[in-house]
Amino acid sequence: MKHHTSLAALCLALAAAPALADDDCDVPVQHWQPRDAVLQHAARQGWQVQRLKIDDGCYEIRGLDAQGRAFKARLDPETLRVLKMKRRDRERRRERGQTE
């Protein structure tokens, strides 16, 4: 019986893991910053915005950072805090034979 209880607890823990890794934003729309505020925030960071969209309730920006590196950032729509950011180094792309 103890083995079944341990197995059940393990299954529940594993099932909850994807929910903890969720990057979705759950801010009510009435609390969102407007798109212009997002673009101004990006400009203050030195970012050149190539694309601004909404994904899973978060703002998502794709563009170039102040050093000219391509990036993708996920921002909280209320605070504009960066929740997640991925950068791609230009040199690394050239080494792979890819063009920009």
Backbone hydrogen bonds, N-H to C=O, Kabsch-Sander energy under -0.5 kcal/mol:
donor,donor_aa,acceptor,acceptor_aa,energy
5,T,1,M,-1.8
6,S,2,K,-2.1
7,L,3,H,-2.2
8,A,4,H,-2.3
9,A,5,T,-2.2
10,L,6,S,-2.2
11,C,7,L,-2.3
12,L,8,A,-2.1
13,A,9,A,-2.1
14,L,10,L,-2.4
15,A,11,C,-2.1
16,A,12,L,-1.6
17,A,13,A,-1.0
20,L,16,A,-1.5
21,A,17,A,-1.4
22,D,19,A,-0.9
25,C,56,D,-2.3
31,H,28,P,-2.3
32,W,29,V,-1.7
33,Q,77,P,-3.4
37,A,34,P,-0.6
38,V,34,P,-1.6
39,L,35,R,-2.5
40,Q,36,D,-2.3
41,H,37,A,-2.3
42,A,38,V,-2.4
43,A,39,L,-2.2
44,R,40,Q,-2.1
45,Q,41,H,-1.2
46,G,43,A,-1.2
47,W,42,A,-2.5
48,Q,64,L,-2.9
49,V,47,W,-0.7
50,Q,62,R,-2.9
51,R,62,R,-2.2
53,K,60,E,-2.5
55,D,53,K,-0.5
55,D,58,C,-2.8
58,C,55,D,-1.9
59,Y,75,L,-1.8
60,E,53,K,-3.3
61,I,73,A,-2.7
62,R,51,R,-2.6
63,G,71,F,-1.9
64,L,48,Q,-2.1
65,D,69,R,-2.7
68,G,65,D,-2.1
70,A,88,R,-1.0
71,F,63,G,-2.4
72,K,86,K,-2.4
73,A,61,I,-2.9
74,R,84,K,-2.9
75,L,59,Y,-3.0
75,L,73,A,-0.5
76,D,81,R,-2.5
80,L,76,D,-2.3
83,L,74,R,-3.3
83,L,81,R,-0.5
84,K,74,R,-1.4
86,K,72,K,-2.7
88,R,70,A,-3.4
93,R,89,D,-1.5
94,R,90,R,-2.1
95,E,91,E,-2.2
96,R,92,R,-1.2
97,G,94,R,-1.6
98,Q,93,R,-2.3
